């Protein structure tokens, strides 16, 4: 009986691994794409849809997310987590401020500043100063600002001659204001395609186009949005630029998974790529933790950004890299 139980269990395990391997062999590149608020017109949505389909990309779903929802659920904050965690998500007393660097830069102890309530994240600062994002940003531009790390800045800021506060990543509030509010919205596309027919690098570099739309190749989405602005074809009210460049798209299959979980409420255990990761040994906790782009140990031993290490990889290479990284960060 014990032998039969062992044989059945072993057989089930082998079958499960074979099924998992079969799934990974047929994985497709899958990304999250959205039209940014400044460009979100029906004409832009139609053009983006047509360009995606023309490249053989399958659109699995389309949806709209309004600015009120983006604000209340802090979706844009999670999207830019590395910056926003210090600006809107963590209160000042939970931000990992390096005591020595703070004292060296500002001449006083961080612990004393906290005790006296003279620090705030950017969102808290707007409330304490009674100001909007633009007013806080103007004060930030005039303040002494110190960099503590990648995407981690602190400035001694005063608005309207009020008592100054130590504020973190105040610049993010202007970025955030472009996505939140009753008149703002994004239009989303969940997409997938065969990596043998279109590489991720080509999807981003040739179809989406570079960050600055004027540098994009002819036919790229961002370049087309800029060109059509000139002829007033899309109903845009401002010239697309490096910041307002029309469209966002995931930089890798893993970013695609992270963004679908954030914006669309997807789950790693129901997403095809997420299931492949779990089947290859990554825990759901690791997937969630790495979805906010921490620095981890990379192949070669150096520390680096999860997202940067995976940028422009097709799905099978991305899966293999994540499995290797998982072994190095147990």
Secondary structure as UniProt FT lines:
FT   HELIX           2..25
FT   STRAND          29..35
FT   HELIX           37..39
FT   HELIX           42..54
FT   TURN            55..56
FT   STRAND          58..66
FT   HELIX           67..72
FT   TURN            73..74
FT   HELIX           75..79
FT   HELIX           81..84
FT   HELIX           85..89
FT   HELIX           92..94
FT   HELIX           99..106
FT   HELIX           110..115
FT   TURN            116..117
FT   STRAND          119..121
FT   HELIX           122..129
FT   HELIX           133..142
FT   STRAND          144..149
FT   TURN            150..151
FT   STRAND          152..157
FT   TURN            160..161
FT   STRAND          165..168
FT   TURN            170..171
FT   HELIX           172..177
FT   TURN            178..179
FT   TURN            182..183
FT   STRAND          185..193
FT   TURN            195..197
FT   HELIX           200..202
FT   HELIX           203..208
FT   HELIX           213..215
FT   TURN            218..219
FT   HELIX           221..230
FT   TURN            231..232
FT   STRAND          247..249
FT   HELIX           253..264
FT   TURN            268..270
FT   HELIX           272..279
FT   TURN            280..281
FT   HELIX           284..290
FT   TURN            291..292
FT   STRAND          295..297
FT   TURN            299..300
FT   STRAND          303..305
FT   HELIX           306..310
FT   TURN            311..312
FT   HELIX           315..328
//
